[in-house]
Amino acid sequence: MTQSNQKTKVIIIGCGCIGLSTGILLLKTQRYDVEIWAKDLPPNTTSNKAAALWYPFLSEPMDKVGRWSQETMDYFKQHILPLDVRDTGTLYKKVNEFFRVPKAENPDWSPFVPSFRRIKPDELLPGYVDGYAVDDGFVMDTDIYMDWLVQSFKKLGGRVDQRVVVDIREPFIYSDIVINCTGIGSRELIGDRHVYPSRGQIIVINHSRDRSLIDEEDDTKIAYVIPRVTNSVLGGTNQKHNYNLEPCPKDTKEILDRVATISPEFARDKIEIIGEKVGLRPSRYEIRLESELQQDGRKLLVHNYGHGGSGFTVSWGCANEVLKMVGEQLPKLKCSTSPSSPSCPIVRSKL
Ligand SMILES: Cc1cc2nc3c(=O)[nH]c(=O)nc-3n(C[C@H](O)[C@H](O)[C@H](O)COP(=O)(O)OP(=O)(O)OC[C@H]3O[C@@H](n4cnc5c(N)ncnc54)[C@H](O)[C@@H]3O)c2cc1C
């Protein structure tokens, strides 16, 4: 039996930032043989359309989101931010969120982020009276970062297969452990009507600066500027139950109007638009991160979807949680006649 035969096979459905982060952490343990099955691969996933900065936003439950965000920040600082930005597309940029009326409270996630602080008066932009700051915030240029995730996954021995899953029972023919990272696809694949799209449109401009700026006081009229490696992203929209994947001129106009009110530096005549993108955030009343035993306890299905506007922000924390769930549930799986059964070493060694 080769070393790889001794590993437990895992199939992940979905090749966005959630499926890839989960796959990488599973592979790093050297206990699992991991295959990703996905309908769309980067650059054609929702994840590729994201802004994307580390900042808890539009996802619940906030206590868990806070912990997963902090774990994700730690993972980036330890494993990704020290690498060459040209490879990972990831770089430190402080974040400032602004308010036009004073905020009585700090955000629910602030206890998890040691560097969180209230903004200083000299950091405020005109028209704003209060704000939050995270000085060790960071951004991911999704064009580069998503490629880096795919390459990292493959270098660790992971395989990617482009295929549509129409029935969740299908991957269980090949593996006793399946991880569902299908984002908005979970609505169809497992019939979860709690998942719905929150349409996000962004504009890419050829202009960068030193910090990310956010105004999301009204979550239907959000405005942000996110500087990346060679460009910046202006946003955005948060249109619930809207499936339109085409950029809409009305949204473009309104985003530019809103961003110009954050700072006149981004007025139309001062920027050059180099691209527009639309993605559907996989929104849910809360992120679904849970395991279910299937087929009389012989198979394990783990769900990791519904990350709303914080998929990147919680990605490594959620992946770590999946790792723990799989490790805990693995010994409980009952023997099956499947060649991939993890709990029947004698059967496997005969094959
Ligand atoms: C405009 C915009 C800005 C954003 N900004 C930020 C930000 O600044 N910070 C942040 O943290 N987050 C941000 N987000 C949110 C973030 O992009 C999402 O939370 C994240 O991409 C979700 O990742 P995912 O891997 O779950 O989904 P996806 O990237 O959608 O990946 C899902 C995968 O599942 C596959 N799949 C689905 N159904 C099936 C099926 N039946 N069979 C096979 N494969 C299937 C898909 O093909 C795809 O490969 C933003 C989103 C948008 C749209």
The ligand as an ORCA input file, in Angstrom:
! r2SCAN-3c Opt
* xyz 0 1
  C     -18.832     42.523     -5.284
  C     -18.414     41.651     -4.140
  C     -17.501     42.133     -3.211
  C     -17.088     41.330     -2.156
  N     -16.152     41.810     -1.301
  C     -15.699     41.030     -0.291
  C     -14.696     41.517      0.573
  O     -14.210     42.640      0.446
  N     -14.263     40.692      1.567
  C     -14.775     39.424      1.756
  O     -14.352     38.733      2.673
  N     -15.742     38.956      0.937
  C     -16.219     39.720     -0.063
  N     -17.208     39.263     -0.902
  C     -17.878     37.987     -0.572
  C     -17.100     36.790     -1.115
  O     -16.791     36.991     -2.454
  C     -17.923     35.518     -0.941
  O     -18.349     35.376      0.398
  C     -17.080     34.313     -1.331
  O     -16.563     34.486     -2.626
  C     -17.859     33.014     -1.246
  O     -16.968     32.018     -1.641
  P     -17.447     30.565     -2.010
  O     -16.206     29.770     -2.271
  O     -18.395     30.078     -0.975
  O     -18.330     30.746     -3.325
  P     -17.952     30.813     -4.875
  O     -16.766     31.637     -5.124
  O     -19.225     31.165     -5.555
  O     -17.586     29.313     -5.214
  C     -18.590     28.328     -5.276
  C     -18.063     27.158     -6.075
  O     -19.044     26.113     -6.054
  C     -19.255     25.639     -7.383
  N     -20.573     25.046     -7.476
  C     -21.768     25.591     -7.133
  N     -22.755     24.693     -7.368
  C     -22.160     23.578     -7.872
  C     -22.636     22.313     -8.315
  N     -23.935     21.986     -8.281
  N     -21.737     21.407     -8.790
  C     -20.427     21.696     -8.836
  N     -19.921     22.877     -8.422
  C     -20.776     23.796     -7.950
  C     -19.073     26.894     -8.211
  O     -18.898     26.557     -9.572
  C     -17.813     27.471     -7.545
  O     -16.676     26.779     -7.996
  C     -17.627     40.024     -1.983
  C     -18.527     39.536     -2.925
  C     -18.918     40.324     -3.998
  C     -19.879     39.763     -5.005
*
